[in-house]
Amino acid sequence: MRELAEATVTKKKMYYNMRMKTVRRNLTSLLNRLNKEKRMLLQIPEERLRSLNFALKSIEQQQQSDEAEMSESDEDSEPDKPEEAKESDEDKPDDDALQTPKSATELLTQKLQALKNRISAWKTKTEDISAYYNQSVDVLNSLASVSINRLTEELESGGNVRFEQGSPSDVWYTTCHDLVLSRFCAWDFKTYNVTGIKMHGITRVHNRVLRARFDDKVHSIGNNDGGVPNNKNYKKLVDYLFYVWNPKQPGAKQELHKILQRGFVKTNNSEDSPVPLSNSLFICEKPRLDHVIQESRENSYSDPCPFRYGQVIVSKVYIGKSAPAQGTGKISSERYYKVDSVYRPRRDSNASATTQTSKDDCECSTRQCEWFIFDREIILPEYVIDFEYLAKKPSSPFQLRVGEWMSAGSQGSNAVVSAPTSDPSSLFANEKAADVKAESLKPDVRPRPRLVALSEELLLKLGRAMTVSQITVLNLHGNGLGRLKGINTLSQLKHLVVSFNELTRLEDIAHMTQLEKVDSSFNKISSLEGMRGMTKLRDLNLSWNQLTSLRDDLTVLRKHSPVLNTLDLRNNPWIKAEYLFLRVIGRLKSLTSLNSTSVTETDAAAALRLVSGTRITQASLSTHSRTDTDVPNTLSLSSQAQILSHMSKNKPDIKDSLWMTRVTSLNLDGQFIGKLSGLEKLENLKWASFNRNCITKLDGLESCTQLEELSLQDNCIYKLDGISKLSKVSRVDLTSNYLSSLENVGLEKLPMLLYLSLENNRISSFKGLTNINSIVELYIGNNRVSNIREIFHLKGLTSLVILDLYGNPVVQSDNYRLFIIYHLPYLKALDGSAIEVSEEGSAKDAFGGRLTNDFVAERIGHANFHEVRELDFPNASVRTVDIGGGDVFKNLRSVNLEHNSLTSFSGLVNLRHLRVLCLNHNHIECVVPRPRNQKQQPIRSQYSVSHQVATDLLTAETLTPIMENLEVLHLGYNRITNMASLQLSRLSNLKALFMQGNEVTKVEGIEGLHELRELVLDRNKVKLITETSFVSQWNLQELHLEENRLRDLSNFHHLENLQRLYLGMNRIQDMMELEKLESLPNLVEISVIGNAVSRRLLHRPMLVYQQPNLQMIDGIPVTPEERTKAELYFMDQQPIVSESILPGITPHNRAGPIKVTHMSIGNERHAIPYAPGHYDDYGGKGAKRSQTKERSNHHSLTHGALYNQLAGIKYQANHNGSKSHSNSSRSLGSGNQYR
């Protein structure tokens, strides 16, 4: 029983863990989409900021150049000043001339200020977009948090609490929706600029404990009042009222969860106070609205409707005995004796208000009341409604999208949103016009030549110096420099500007010890590696670059720029940007300004506390570790390390010299750790959690061989080298990292791995997961898997029960879910949803028995179809073939689909280059299905083009040729009864047809097979050969008709090139039938074994005499002696011309007339005439009707070879045309030579 209970708990925990993972996965997916839209909205502002900053720095560069020119001119004119003073006043310039330079400077200054104003305006726009984005992120995080809390409550309550997400099809959903609308009045919200309300979700609460308590309480009240109230009176005393928790109260954020879990319980602050409820949404919401507005003003928040999203509880309330409120004083149970509830109409509340009169209220305000319930047990929370206010003022650009996602429910929506919420260009039309105006101000910036490389001559010219040592300021703004080679020769350089270039590194300015200020903004710098020896650097601008690794770059600056006090790192794509400000000033303690923000002492203290935990020390290990050997019994779904960190107090004793070896649990979440170090002595560590850090590798865990659970969520891990050493690990969580490949990392060496989470990474292939046979749960959503054939790597995971792939591009594939269900039959849940029995049936109908490109790729192990020359899939239960147009199989020559369930060639007709096709043991009815028999096609995939191609070829009137290169076709054992219905004439180039083991009664339907060389019809029910059976088979060289029902051998005369004829096991009785074969002049082999005509062996000499070229009869060679005896015998049987004994009487002629056409006497080898176009090579053309009977070309076979052939043993055609013997049975003819 204990084992059963534990198994049940385990399944419950797996189920709820899957649902929580689904919520988090959907949240991640939504945040990724939201971030994508943010990037779209920021694209235009960032382009404008880049353009304006370029213009601004160009003006500054020109100002700097003008000042340098003026200083030079002043120095040159200084010695001549006494002489100039002696000049007459007539030579002095006029006032206008003196004012001209000043006016140009003023204009330049004005333009400079205008550009700065525009830059400031665009920065405000970007900040607004970021603020709206953060608000939307908070809304989605709150929604996900509520969903997870509810799932946790369901699990921990053991099913006593359950939350049902409603849909418009539910009656209770519609009723509750209408109730809220009826109690919402837009007039009440007029002062808040709210015009309407929209409900995004309604959740029904099933709390067995609260409902039982409510029913018992109502029943006891009825008994105390003299009996149980009837149904009519009960309805009058019950109402549904709204409740919104007061945000000013402590713990207001957890109030909703507590109410749904335990009801309206008493607290220390509300011991005697009643529960405030209302039948008006406005009365409930007003305190929250005012509180949120006040907070937004204090935070200078720009959203005109900060209270947009809200929640309200709809409770079932037993009103009981009620009384109106007396005045506006405090309501308590002492003042209202023997009363269950007190109500206060809204008009009474407004009577004392000075800011509002009754004239301003809507008429519905007379029905609006506040209700105060004294007994909390007669309040039953039944519904929770998530809603959104519709405001007049312009809203967040993300509002519509967030609203859509909220409407999809807490579980998220699978609908992919691609269109942006609004057109970004239209949002900034006015701003663009203002930019054009500012940039068009006079004066224009003088154009400068663009530099792509530096030289000493250029440096001297730009620095306006005679030697490089004289250059202290250098401005290289706006060039195409990819490197700064040679700049280190400027030994006295102090100020360097290299903005708007193509720099990717700053290693060229290394060891420039006099450099104090560097502006390298608006470049492509991705790393600061190599930037060394900058001992005097004080000001560094790295904004608008491509820096990603904050930890590595800060390490470089800390080591090589010790006096840096001003740093700008804005607008870089940092990987981990959380707490960036504190992390930077914590590592660079000399900073006084970061990102144009001054560093205060408070900031420095906070940064010090944050940075102190970024390295694993013995102090941090002792604080965050536990020594428990057993896991506590709990229903919590957190990691074991997190559970022990919160529940256990068994910290290690650091006085014990071996305390590190006793540590079993370690929780270092959220410490911004960059490296796993100092863990070598944790030999008995079982459970470890390093979530929300900056770890890049797993190096450091090699000694923790006892590790059973490892959690590394939200880190920077990009490879898993070293994980193979953790042979005892059973749960690994690597969600939200930077993994791109799982191949060759050693996951198959983890024999006890049951749970693996790889969500939100960059994985594009499932290679590396193939041999993890023990895995039960695999979460790999929000990655980059796009090829649905990757699922074949998981087919061997027979223990896999839960699989989550949502968020990968592959989920957009046609019939994705059914495809996964079909190929992974052991799955119980996919993408957070249980697999239904009906889905399993649909999957079998859709993909069962279909030979598709995916099927081929799975069987052959790759998808390079152009390299495939042969496909061999016997016993594969194939019913249809859907391989598209067949163009990818351009080199395919042979297909074997024996022992399947094909009824037609299906998609095989698209294999235009196919030469050999084997379809024995199927159910072939026709080359392509006839329209009248065509059944409704199953669910189609991307390969459904083959269905269309087949449909175009169906009409019997236009039997267009198909598969023009097909030469060999096997249709044995297909239960074929009618050859004409097969439409074989459409295979115009067919040279060999094998149809043994069918139920054919008549040879027909092969009129179009003019190139046919071999026909096998053994084991059928052929009774006769009609005049049209072989009318077009003049090239036929070998015919098998054994084990049929032939009695008559007529109508073989069209087969003028026939060389081998097998008629064994038929019903031929009369010797006269064999004489009909005289029309086959090229016959070299014949078999009539098992017929009545062969019982007395009289047929053999007759055939030898009748067929001069015959070399083999019934598997026995014809010897020269036998031929001589036959000829002599039949010559003797010729009628003798003599006188009659009596007039008019002639002797009786016992033997019929025998026509002798050829006689060969001698010991030379029997010659077999060669017919051009023989099937062994198929290289030449077939013989024509007009072919002469001359036999000038011969190839010879020995007597042994002829005997083997006549015994039913066939020869195969080699590439050089030679023939080798095989051991095939006579009944199968020469079928195997084409396989």
C-alpha positions, 0 to 999 in steps of 0.5 A, a space after each residue: 500500500 505504501 508503494 502504491 501511495 508513493 507511486 500515486 504521489 510521484 505521478 501527481 507531482 510529475 503532472 503538476 510539475 509539467 503544468 507549471 513548466 508549461 506556464 513558465 514555458 509559455 511565459 518565456 515564449 510570450 516574453 520573447 515575443 514581447 521583446 521582439 516587438 520592443 526591438 521593432 519599436 526601438 528600431 526607428 528611435 535607435 536609427 534616429 539617435 545614431 544619425 543625430 549623434 553622428 551629426 552632433 559629433 561631426 559638428 564637435 569635430 569641426 569646432 575642434 578643427 576650427 579652434 585649432 586653426 584659429 590658435 595656429 593663426 593667432 600664433 603666426 600673427 603674434 610677432 607682427 602685432 606691433 607693426 599692424 598697430 601702426 597701420 592707419 585706420 583705413 586698413 582696419 576691417 569694418 564691423 560687419 567683417 568682424 562680426 561674420 565669424 562670430 555669427 557663424 559660431 553662434 549658428 553652429 552653437 544653435 544647431 548643436 543645441 537643437 541636435 542635443 534637444 532632439 537626442 534628448 527627445 528621442 531618449 525620452 521616447 526610448 525610455 517610455 517604450 522601455 517603461 511600457 515594456 517593463 509594465 507589460 512584463 510585470 503583468 505577464 509575470 504576475 499572471 504566471 505567478 498566479 497560475 503557478 500559485 494555484 497549481 501549487 495549491 491544487 497539489 498541496 491540498 490533495 485535490 480539495 482545492 481546484 481551479 477551473 479556467 472558464 470558457 465562453 461555452 460554459 454557462 457559468 462563465 457567461 452568467 458571471 460575465 454578464 453579472 460584472 457588466 451589469 454592475 459596471 457603470 462607465 459614468 462612475 469611472 468618468 473621472 478616471 477616463 475609463 470608457 469600458 471594461 474587458 474581461 480576459 479570464 474567469 476562474 471558478 474556485 472549487 474549495 471543498 472545505 470552504 463550501 462544506 463550511 458555508 453549507 453547514 453554517 447556513 444550515 445552522 442559521 436556519 435551524 436557529 431561526 426555526 427551521 431550514 429555509 425553503 429554496 425560494 427564501 434561500 435564494 432571496 437571502 443569497 447574493 453574489 458580491 464583489 471583493 477587492 483587497 485594499 492595496 495599502 494593507 500589509 501583505 496585500 499581494 498575497 491576500 487573493 491567494 489566502 482568500 481562495 485557500 482559506 476563505 476570509 479568515 480573521 487577522 489581528 488587524 481585523 479581529 472585530 471588523 466585518 468583511 467589506 463587500 459590494 454589488 458595485 465594481 466601482 465601490 470595490 475598485 476605488 481605493 485601488 485606483 487612487 492608490 495606484 495613481 498616487 504611486 505612479 505620480 511618485 514614480 513619475 510613471 508616464 502611463 495615463 492608466 496605471 490601474 489598467 489591469 485588475 482582479 476581483 473576487 465574486 463571492 457567494 454571500 448569505 445575507 441573512 438578517 440585514 440592516 442599514 448602516 447608521 451614519 458613516 461611523 465604524 461598523 461593528 457587531 457590537 453596534 448591530 446586535 443579532 444582524 448578519 449583515 449591514 448595507 450602506 447605499 452609495 447615496 448615503 456615502 456621498 451625502 457627506 462628500 463635498 466634492 460630489 453631488 447627487 446630480 453627478 451620479 448615474 441613476 444606477 447609483 441608487 442600487 449600489 451598496 456597500 455590504 459589511 458581513 460579520 460572520 466570515 463563514 457565510 462568505 464563499 469565494 467562487 469566482 476570480 475575474 481578470 479584467 482590463 479597463 478601456 481608457 480614452 487616452 493613448 495606451 501602451 504600444 504593447 497593450 493590445 498584445 498583452 490583452 490578447 495573451 491574457 484572454 488566452 488564459 493563464 495556460 498561454 496560447 499556442 497561436 503565434 503572433 507575428 504582426 506588430 501591434 502598430 506601425 512603428 513609422 506612424 508612431 514617430 512621424 512628428 518626431 522625424 519631421 522635427 529631426 529634419 528641421 534640426 538637421 537642416 539648420 545652417 551652417 552645414 558641416 564641411 565634408 571630410 575624406 573618409 579614412 580606412 587606414 592610418 599612416 604617420 603622414 595622416 596622423 601628423 596632418 590630422 594632429 596638426 603637428 610636426 612630430 607624432 610626439 606633439 599630438 595630444 588630441 586626435 579626432 578620428 570620428 566618422 571614418 571606416 577604420 577597422 583597426 588603429 594600427 600605428 596609433 601607439 606611436 603617439 606616445 603623448 596622446 591624451 584624448 582620442 575620439 574614434 566614434 562611428 568607425 568599424 572597430 571590433 577591438 581596442 587592442 591597438 591602443 594597449 600600453 598607451 600610458 598617457 591616454 586619459 580619455 577615449 570615445 569609442 562609441 558607435 562601433 562594433 566592439 565585441 570584447 575588451 580583450 587586449 586592452 592593457 596597460 591603460 594606467 592613466 585612463 579616466 574616461 571611457 565611452 563604450 556605448 552603442 557597441 556589441 559587448 555581451 560578456 559583462 564579467 570578462 570585460 569588467 575583469 579587463 578594466 579592473 586590471 588594466 585601468 585602475 584609475 577609471 572614474 567615468 564609464 559609459 556602457 549603455 546600448 550594448 547587448 549584454 547577456 546578463 544585464 540584471 543589476 548591471 549598475 551595481 555589478 559594475 561599480 562593485 567591480 570598478 571601485 574607482 568609478 564616480 560616474 556610470 552611464 551619466 549617473 553619479 555613483 553615491 555612497 549608498 550605491 557603492 555599499 549596495 554594490 559591495 554587498 552584491 559583489 561579495 557573493 559572486 565568488 564561492 568561498 568557504 563562508 558562502 558554502 557554510 551559509 548555504 549548505 546543509 548536511 541532511 541525508 534524507 529528503 523531507 516528505 513534502 509535495 513541494 515541486 522545488 528542487 531538493 536543494 531549495 527545499 532543504 535550504 528553507 526547511 532544514 537547519 542542519 548547517 555544517 559545523 565549520 569547526 570540524 575539519 571534515 565539514 565539507 565532506 559532510 555537505 549533501 545539499 547546496 543552494 547558491 541561487 542568485 549570487 551572480 557566480 561566474 565560475 564553479 570553484 572551491 567544490 573539490 571537497 564536496 565529495 558527498 554532495 547530492 543536491 545542488 542548485 546554482 540558478 540565476 548566476 553567470 556560470 559559463 561551464 560545468 568545470 568544477 563539479 568533477 569531484 561531486 560524483 554523488 550528485 543526484 540533482 543539479 539545477 543551473 537555470 538562468 545561467 550562461 552555460 554554452 557547453 556541457 563538457 564534464 557532465 558525463 562524470 556525474 554518473 548518479 545524477 537523475 535530475 538536470 535542469 539547464 533552462 535558460 542558458 546558451 546551449 547550442 548542441 548536445 552532441 558528444 557531451 556524454 549524456 548517454 553516460 548518465 544511466 540514472 537520468 530521469 528528468 532533463 530540462 533544456 528549455 529556452 536555449 539555442 538547440 537545433 538538433 536532438 543528436 546526443 539524446 538518442 541513447 538516454 534510455 532511462 529518461 522519463 521527462 524531457 523539456 526542450 521547448 523554446 529552442 531552435 529545432 526546425 526539422 521534424 525529422 529530429 524526432 527520430 533521434 528520440 524513437 529509442 527512448 522507450 521510457 519517455 512519458 512527457 515531452 515538451 517541444 512548444 516554442 520551437 519552429 518545428 511545432 508549425 509543421 503540418 500535423 506536428 502533434 499527430 506526427 510526434 504521437 505516431 512516432 513516439 507511441 510511449 508518450 503520455 503527454 506532449 507540450 503540456 497536454 495529455 495525449 487522448 486515445 482519439 489522438 492516437 487513432 488519428 495519428 495512426 490514420 494520418 501516418 500509419 502505413 505511409 511511406 513518406 520522406 520522413 519515413 525514408 529518412 528514419 530508415 536510412 539514417 539521413 536525408 540526403 535523398 539524392 544519394 540513394 540508389 536503392 530502397 528496401 522496405 519489406 514488411 513495413 506495413 506501407 499502405 500509401 506512398 507520399 514522397 512528393 514530386 520525386 525530384 529528390 530521388 533522382 538517382 533512385 534505381 531500385 525499390 523493394 516493397 514486398 509484403 506490404 499493403 499497397 493497393 496501387 503504385 500511389 506516389 511511386 509513379 513520381 519516381 521517374 528514374 526508377 528501373 526495378 520495382 518489387 511489389 510482391 505480396 501486396 494488394 495491387 489493383 491498379 497502377 494508379 487508383 481508379 476514381 470510382 474506387 478512390 477513398 477519402 484521403 487521410 490527413 495530408 502532409 507536406 507530401 500531398 503533392 503526390 496525391 495530386 499527381 496520381 489524380 491527374 493520371 487516373 482517367 482511363 481514356 488518356 492512359 498516358 505513359 508513366 515511369 518511362 524508365 521502369 524495366 522490371 516489375 514484380 507483382 507476384 502474389 497480389 491476388 490479381 484477377 484481371 490484368 486489364 484493370 492494372 493498366 500495365 500498358 502505361 509502363 511503356 518501357 517495361 522489359 520484365 514482368 513477374 506476376 506469379 502466384 495471382 488469380 489471372 484467368 486471361 492474359 490481356 492488358 499488355 498491348 502497350 508493352 512492346 519492349 517486354 522480353 520476359 513474362 512470368 505468369 506461373 501459379 495463376 488460373 490461365 485457361 486459354 490464350 486469346 488471339 489478342 493476348 500476345 498481339 504486340 509482344 513480338 520482342 518477348 523472349 521468355 514466357 512462364 505459364 507453369 501451374 495454370 489450367 491451359 489445355 489449348 496452345 493456340 495463339 502463340 504465333 505472335 511470339 516470333 522471337 520467343 526462346 524459352 517457354 515453360 508450360 509445366 503443371 498444366 492440363 495439356 493432353 493432346 500431342 496435337 497441341 504441341 504441334 501448334 508451337 511450330 510457329 515459334 522458330 527461335 525456341 531453344 528451351 521448353 518445359 511441359 513437365 506435369 502435363 498429361 502429354 508428357 507421361 509417356 515421353 512421346 512428346 520429346 522426340 516429336 518436339 526435337 524433330 519439330 523444333 530444330 533449334 530446341 536445346 532443352 526439353 523438361 530440363 534435360 539437354 537435347 543431345 545430337 544422338 537424340 536429335 538423329 534418332 528422332 529425325 530417323 524415327 519420324 522419317 521412317 513414319 512418312 507415308 510410302 508411295 506404293 501400288 495398292 493391293 486393291 483398286 481404290 484402297 490405300 494403306 492406313 497412315 498411322 502417323 500424321 504428316 510431319 514437316 521437317 524444316 531442318 536437320 543437324 547431324 554431327 558432334 558440334 555444339 548446339 547453337 542458340 540463335 541470338 536475338 538482338 535486344 535480349 533481356 540480359 543486357 537491355 542495351 539494344 532495341 528489340 527485334 522488329 516484326 520484319 527481322 530476318 531469320 538469318 542467324 549469323 551471330 551466335 553465342 554458345 552454351 555448354 550442355 551442362 548450362 542448357 541442362 541447368 536452364 531446362 531444370 528451371 535454373 536461370 542465369 543472371 546478366 552481368 555488366 559485361 554481358 556474360 551469364 552466371 548460373 543461379 539456384 532459383 527454383 523453376 517456378 519463380 523463373 528468372 525473377 531474382 536476377 532483377 532484384 
